[in-house]
Every structure is written in structure tokens, then in C-alpha cells.
Amino acid sequence: MDEERYQRLWRSIAERAEGSGSTGWAGAVCAAAVSLVGGVDAATLTVRANSRAQETWGASDEWAANLEELQYTLGEGPGLDAFKTGNVVLASHLSSEQARWPAFVQAVSSLGLGAAAAFPLQVGAIRLGTLDLFCRADGRLTSQELTDAAILADLAVYALLRQLGDPSTDDPPEGPDPVPNIGDLPLSYHEVHLATGMLAAHLDVELDEAFTRLRARAYAEDRPLLALARDVVARRVPIDDEDSD
């Protein structure tokens, strides 16, 4: 990764983040990915801690946000795999990925998703989340497109910290392998955590078990996990529906 390329992509993010109509630094990374990486139609930037804790900080459009929400609800997809393994995940023909992500492939079959790629956001051994790229057409990204996407994933760490107002990122990075002060990146989805805790207490089960049940119910009802969690917290749905058999 040459320094000039690195700087060019950083400037593209900064111009979008600081321009009129800006959606913030995370949104700027997504917009840059769609504009600069050929074949990419949408992108999301998601901070992750584990399968229960994540927050989408940037999305290029509603389609991308819905695809990210589906991954969270179903517990599978390229972004989750990239975060778990720390490796780039490429799916050039999504319809052929039923064995890897059966529920996700079925769920997106009518949404026009042809291919996807996910890049882990990482500083050393610390994983922060993923940059997920979505393509309406099948096909592989070229080697140059993959390189640009990988650089954007590196720069996304700086973008997140700039969004938080971290002064250590006032100057643009000078080349690959940035080592910013990652501090404490907040994770919300607060209602999901609350609903999981309520369910765990009610059923006297561990948090992971409660979360699995909540996710299964969201899938069975064909609705976003976050929407179900909000209803549970607001007691708009009876928590007793989650009792085991």
C-alpha cells in the first residue's frame, strides 16, 4: 500500500466528512467506499464487541442498513465472520453461499444482493468492527479494488475516532498500519442488552441463552432484533412468550 494512495483515500473521506450534508466520519467512509471501489453499491461501518454488542455507525443508504440489521438479527453473514476470524471475507456469488450462511442467503434472496465483502477493523490484535461492502451484481472485486477497500478499512479506525472528537487524529495518517489511541469506542443497542437481561432474569438462564432465544423469536416473527427488543423493554409484548417448553 503506497503512501500516496493512502493519503488520497484519507482526503476523500475527510472531504465528505467535512462537506455540506455530511453524515459524519463513519458515513463518509461508507460514501467513499461506494464512490471509489468499483462494483460496490452500498456499505456499512459497524463497531462490534461480540455477537450481542454491535452498533452500525455508518451506512451509505437504507438498503445497506437493512442488510446489516439482517446480519445482526440472524447471527450470520460476511460481517460477523470477518469480525470473528479477523480475516477479509469475500462472497462473489452470494446465492452460492447457502452452506455458509443459510438464513442470511434466504433472507436477502429478494433484496437484490449479488455479492458482498467484509473487512475487519483492527488495531494490532484488537478488533473493533467491520467495513461491509454490498454489490447488487455478482462478481469478484479486482485486486486494486480489494486494496482500496482494505485501506479504507484501516482508515475507518481513524474516522471513528475523529467522529468521537479524539485530538490524536487531527493530523491524517502518514501511511499504512496506523496505531491510533482507540480509547473506549461506545457500543449501544442498549435496548437489546436490556431485553436480554430481562429475559435472562425471567427465565433464570445465562445471558447468551437469553440472547439466543430473543434472536430466534425475531427470526421466527420475521422482524429486526432491535425492534423486538424495544417491544420487550417497553412491555408491548409479553415476555412469557419466551418460556421454554
N, C-alpha and C positions, 0 to 999 in steps of 0.2 A: 504494500500500500504506500504510494508515494505521498510526500508531504503536500505537494501542490493539490493533489486530488482531495486529500483530507481537508485542506483549507477551503477548497471550492465548495465542498458539500456543507461544511460548517457555515460558510457565508450564506448559502442558500437557505439553511434552517433559520439563521439569525434574521435575515431579511423578511421571511414570512412571520416570524415571531414578533418582530417589532413594527410590522407594517399595519396599515389600516385594516380593520376587520379581522385582526389576529385572534386565533383560538388558543393562544398560549404556546409555550415552547413544545409541549408534548404534541399538540395539534400540528405545530409547524413541522415536526419530524415526519408525521404521517403525510402531510401535504407534500413535503419534499420527496418522500418515497414514491408517491403516486405520480408526481411530475417528472422525476428524474430516472426512475427504474423502469425501463421499458416492459410493457406487458402487465404491469401492476395496476389494478383498477381501484384498490382500496387498501387501507392499512389501519392497524390499531397499535397503540403503545400501552402495555398493561404491566403494572407493578404487581408482583406476586410474592407471597411468602410460603404458601403451601396450598393444598387443594381447597382449603376453606377460606383462605385470605387472599384476595386479589382486588385490584381496582384498575379499571380502564381509565387512563389519564388522557388519552388522545384517540380520536377516531376520525378518519377522513370523511365519513358520511354515515348515515343511518344504517345502510346495508352492512358496513363493516362492524358497527356497534352491535348489530343483531347477531352477526356471526360470532363475535367474541362472547356475547351473552350465552349463545348456544353451547360453546365450549365449556363455560362455567357451569351451566345447568346440567349438562350431560357428563361432565367429568372426563372428557376425552377430546382430542383434536391436536393439531400440529403445535399450537402454542403451549399446551400443557406438556407435551412430550419434550419440546425444546427446553422448557424450564426444568423438568425432572432430570434430563440427561446432560444438560449443558452443551448439547450439540445442535447444530443447524438441522432443521427438519424440512425436507423438501417433498412435496406431493404434486408431481407434474400432471397426474391424471387422477383427480380425486375420486372419480367413480370406480377406480380400481383399488381403493383403499378400504373396502368393507371389512377385511380381516383385521386391519389395524384399528379402525375407528367405526365400528358397525352402526352405532346410534347416531354419531355425528354425520356420517355419509348419508344415512337415510334422511336425517332431518334437513340437510341442505340440498337434497336432490331436486327440490322445486324452487330453490333460491338462486339458481344460475351460477353456482360456484364451480369453476372448472379445475383450478389448481390453487395451491397455497404453499407458503414458505414461512417458517418461523425462525427467528434469530434470538438466542438468549442475550439478555443484557447482563453483563458480568464484569466485575472488577476483581481480578485475581481469582480466588476461589469463591467469592461471594456472588450469588445470583440474585438479581434484583427483579427480573421480569422478562418480558419478551417483546420484540417487534414482530408483529404478524402481518404478512402481505397476502392479499387475496386477488386472484385473477379470474375473470369470467371465462376466458378461453383456456383449454388445456394447453400444456406445453411447458418446456423447461426454460428457466432463465439462462441467459448466456453467462459466460464466465465473467465478463465485465459487469453485467447487471448484478450478479451474485457478489462481486467485490464491492460495488457501490452500496448494496444493501447491508453488507457486513460492516462497512464504515459507518453507515447511518445508525446501525445498532450500537456501535461504540459511542458515537456522538450523542445518542439518546440519553446516556447516563448524564452527560453534561447538561443536556436540555432539561431533564427532570430537576436537576439542582438549580439551574437558572430560574425555573418556574417557582422554586421554593425561595428564591432570593439569596442563594448562597454566594457570598462575595468572592469565594475562591475560584469561581467560574467566570469572573468578569472578563478575563482575557481568554481568547479562543485557544483550543488545544494546538500544540505545535506539531503534532504527528501522531502516529498510531500508539496504541497501548496507553491511553490516558489513565491517570490514577487520581481521580478527584476525591475529595473528602465526602463520602457518601452519607455521613450523618445518619439521621433517622428518617427514612422515607415513610410517610404515613400510609397506612392501608385502611380503607374504610369498609364498605359493605357492612356497616355497623348492624343493620337490621338482620343480616344473615347470622352474624355472631350471636345476637340476642335471641333470635328464633331457635338457633341450635342449642343455646344454653337452656332456654325454656323447655325445649323438647327433652333434653338430657335429664333435667331435674324431674320432669313429669313422668318419664318412663324409667328413671333410675338406670340410665345407660351411660357409657362413655361418650364424650363429645364427638369422636369420629363416627360412632354408631348412629348418633342422633343426626349428624350431618348427612350420612348415607341415606337415612330414612327420608329426610327432608328433600334431598336431591331426587330420590326415587319417586316421591309424590309429585314433585314438579314435572318430572318426565312423564308420569302417568297422566297428569292433567294437561300436558302439552302447554306449559306456561313457563315463563322465566323464573328461575330460582329466587331472584331478588324480589319479584312481585309476590310470590308465595310467602317469603319470609316477612315481608311488610304486613301481609294479611294476618300472619300468625302473631306477630308482635302487637298489632292493633286489635287482636282477638276478633277479627272478622271471619275467621274460620276456626272451627273447634279443634283444639289440639288433641282431643281424644281420638280423632280420626287416625292418629299415628300409632294407636295402641297395637302391640303385636298380637299375633293370633293365638 
